[in-house]
């Protein structure tokens, strides 16, 4: 199995849990924040929906300059925007990884700040850390937001207190 196929398989496995948690987003709480320094529920959900597609986009070329990026998640006005962003993200990831090969996956990718190189790593390692691990991190944050809002938390890697047959 190629590196791209392995990353895509993991992406699809995790997509199920991501859809489950995004499906719990209440339309009337998109602006809610657990703390003034936190993203709003809608922003966090939009970030989760967009991260995979955004990462494959910035890794299409051999480098990306952070000075040219906009990393502020938008404030969605409705849940449908989040769902649409996720579906667009899925299309981008599937296209990039189906068209990729081991050579492009192992090629060095450079994260830049102007002329200064922040890091250089094989592209597949960026997919693993920034696309997948970053995704899981924020999905975990979202589960805490749901808990604080008393919204049943869906299963991610096993039953939750809301969905456990033993609760």
C-alpha positions in Angstrom: 0.0 0.0 0.0 1.4 3.4 -0.9 1.9 6.2 1.6 -0.9 8.2 0.0 -3.2 5.2 0.3 -2.4 4.7 4.0 -3.0 8.4 4.8 -6.2 8.4 2.8 -7.4 5.2 4.6 -6.8 6.8 8.0 -8.5 10.0 6.9 -11.6 8.0 5.9 -11.6 6.1 9.2 -11.4 9.3 11.2 -13.9 11.1 9.0 -16.7 9.0 10.4 -16.0 10.2 14.0 -15.6 13.8 12.7 -19.0 13.7 11.0 -20.6 12.4 14.1 -19.3 15.2 16.3 -20.0 17.9 13.7 -23.5 16.6 13.4 -24.1 17.5 17.1 -23.4 21.2 16.6 -26.5 23.2 17.7 -27.4 26.0 15.2 -28.3 28.3 18.1 -24.9 28.1 19.8 -22.5 28.9 16.9 -21.3 32.1 18.6 -20.9 30.4 22.1 -17.4 30.5 23.6 -16.2 28.6 26.8 -13.7 31.5 27.4 -13.0 34.9 26.0 -9.7 33.5 24.5 -11.4 30.6 22.9 -12.7 30.2 19.4 -16.5 30.2 19.2 -18.2 26.9 18.7 -18.9 27.8 15.1 -15.3 28.8 14.4 -13.9 25.6 16.0 -16.3 23.5 14.0 -15.4 25.4 10.8 -11.7 24.9 11.6 -12.3 21.1 12.0 -14.2 21.0 8.8 -11.6 22.9 6.8 -8.2 21.7 8.2 -7.7 18.6 6.0 -8.5 20.4 2.8 -6.4 23.4 3.8 -3.4 21.3 4.6 -3.4 19.4 1.3 -3.9 22.7 -0.5 -0.8 24.3 1.2 1.3 21.2 0.6 0.5 21.0 -3.1 3.5 23.2 -3.8 7.0 22.5 -2.3 6.7 25.3 0.3 4.2 27.6 2.0 4.8 31.0 3.4 2.9 31.6 6.6 2.9 35.4 6.0 0.6 34.7 3.0 -1.9 32.6 5.0 -5.1 33.6 6.8 -5.5 31.3 9.8 -8.5 32.9 11.4 -11.5 30.5 11.1 -14.6 32.2 9.7 -17.7 32.7 11.8 -20.4 30.5 10.2 -23.9 31.8 10.3 -25.5 28.3 10.0 -24.5 24.7 10.4 -24.9 24.0 6.7 -21.8 26.1 6.1 -19.8 23.8 8.3 -21.1 20.7 6.6 -20.4 22.2 3.2 -16.8 23.1 4.3 -16.3 19.5 5.4 -17.5 18.0 2.2 -15.3 20.4 0.2 -12.4 19.4 2.4 -13.1 15.7 1.8 -13.0 16.3 -2.0 -9.7 18.1 -1.8 -8.1 15.4 0.4 -9.3 12.6 -1.8 -8.2 14.2 -5.0 -4.7 15.1 -3.7 -4.0 11.7 -2.1 -5.5 9.7 -5.1 -3.3 11.7 -7.5 -0.2 11.5 -5.2 2.5 8.9 -5.1 5.3 7.8 -2.8 7.7 10.1 -4.5 5.6 13.2 -3.9 4.7 12.0 -0.4 8.4 11.6 0.5 9.5 14.8 -1.1 10.6 17.6 1.2 8.1 20.3 2.0 9.1 23.6 3.4 7.2 25.8 5.9 8.5 29.4 5.4 8.1 32.8 7.1 9.2 35.0 4.3 12.8 34.0 3.5 13.2 32.1 6.8 12.6 28.4 6.8 10.7 27.3 9.9 10.9 23.6 9.0 11.4 21.1 6.2 9.9 17.7 6.4 8.7 15.0 4.0 5.2 16.0 2.8 3.6 12.8 4.3 4.9 13.8 7.7 3.1 17.2 7.4 -0.1 15.4 6.4 0.3 13.2 9.5 1.0 16.0 11.9 -0.9 19.1 10.5 -3.7 17.4 8.7 -4.5 14.4 10.9 -3.1 15.0 14.4 -4.1 18.6 14.3 -7.6 17.5 13.3 -7.8 15.1 16.2 -6.7 17.7 18.7 -9.4 20.1 17.7 -12.0 17.4 17.5 -11.2 16.7 21.2 -11.6 20.3 22.0 -15.0 20.3 20.3 -16.1 17.3 22.5 -15.3 19.5 25.5 -17.4 22.3 24.1 -20.3 19.9 23.6 -20.0 18.6 27.2 -20.0 22.1 28.6 -23.2 22.9 26.6 -24.7 19.6 27.9 -25.0 18.2 24.4 -24.5 14.4 24.3 -20.9 13.7 23.2 -20.8 11.1 20.4 -18.5 8.1 20.3 -15.1 8.9 18.9 -12.8 5.9 19.9 -15.3 4.1 22.0 -18.5 4.8 24.0 -18.9 8.1 25.8 -20.8 8.7 29.1 -23.7 9.7 26.9 -23.6 6.6 24.6 -22.2 3.9 26.8 -24.3 0.7 27.3 -22.8 0.5 30.8 -23.8 4.1 31.9 
